[in-house]
Amino acid sequence: MNKNLLLWNEAGQIACSEHAPFRGSDTWRAERWRPIRVCERVDFEAEMERAPACETCEAIKRRATEASS
């Protein structure tokens, strides 16, 4: 799976393919993970005023920035 592919679940959690649950796992199926469609990306950006991004990747970037400060 492409790391640039963003996925989300019914609760609105966003993850890249590296940080999403394993495809086919109980968590994947129970939380109904699926790729974010282009139209959903557009709607997300319009509503949130930022592009969707993997929550885990963003947290890692924030920690690295805070640690270097």
VOGU-3710 file (C-alpha; in Angstrom, 3 decimals, decimal comma):
1> mnknlllwne> 0,000/0,000/0,000  1,164/3,525/-0,777  2,256/5,514/2,320  0,782/8,634/0,688  -2,609/6,933/0,658  -4,733/8,326/3,463  -7,389/6,238/5,136  -10,001/6,948/7,728  -12,541/5,148/9,821  -16,129/5,824/10,796
11> agqiacseha> -14,986/7,800/13,859  -12,998/10,183/11,656  -9,511/8,984/12,617  -7,044/9,538/9,773  -3,966/7,419/9,105  -1,518/6,703/6,320  -1,200/3,104/5,205  1,818/2,693/7,504  -0,099/3,743/10,629  -3,576/2,381/9,867
21> pfrgsdtwra> -4,577/-0,976/11,315  -3,509/-4,013/9,303  -5,880/-4,410/6,368  -8,289/-7,253/7,077  -7,642/-7,259/10,833  -10,489/-7,196/13,345  -9,745/-3,524/14,065  -9,743/-2,686/10,343  -13,130/-4,331/9,864  -14,755/-3,249/13,140
31> erwrpirvce> -13,768/0,403/12,696  -14,516/0,288/8,950  -11,253/1,765/7,688  -11,197/2,824/4,033  -9,334/5,171/1,689  -10,364/8,828/1,738  -11,931/9,762/-1,599  -10,850/12,903/-3,467  -14,205/14,590/-2,884  -13,900/13,853/0,855
41> rvdfeaemer> -10,415/15,415/0,909  -11,826/18,551/-0,720  -14,725/18,716/1,756  -12,383/18,102/4,706  -10,048/20,899/3,635  -12,944/23,326/3,125  -14,370/22,566/6,565  -11,149/22,243/8,582  -9,063/24,810/6,653  -6,220/22,285/6,309
51> apacetceai> -5,593/19,187/4,272  -6,225/15,820/5,897  -3,058/14,202/7,256  -2,081/11,075/9,148  -2,535/11,810/12,846  0,440/9,648/13,846  2,822/11,192/11,297  1,776/14,675/12,411  2,352/13,796/16,090  5,830/12,462/15,258
61> krrateass> 6,658/15,716/13,417  5,390/17,828/16,346  7,485/15,873/18,846  10,595/16,204/16,706  10,036/19,963/16,429  9,455/20,332/20,179  12,525/18,243/21,001  14,763/20,376/18,785  13,535/23,635/20,341
//
